[in-house]
Amino acid sequence: MPEEVITPAEDRLIKLLHKIAPKDKDFRVLVGLTCFDEGLTEELVDHIEKNHVTNPEEVERWLFGDPGPAAEE
């Protein structure tokens, strides 16, 4: 089986997610796998870097959309 190669964008995303949510492994895995599967890695890295994103909620909003008030009930 061929060895998986991490692209520079994937490596950058992993590092950024560790800075944003250092103690939330589930969050990092969910975001990372979603980006890798959907091909959104470079776009999310650009968003985080350009907007100086520092909280997990902003990353979730960008990736999954705003859940709206109905989801909070």
Buried (B, 14 or more C-beta within 10 A) or exposed (E): EEEEEEEEBBEBBBEBBEEBBEEBEEBBEBBBEBBBEEEBBBBBBEBBEEEEBEEBEBBBEBBEEEEEEEEEE
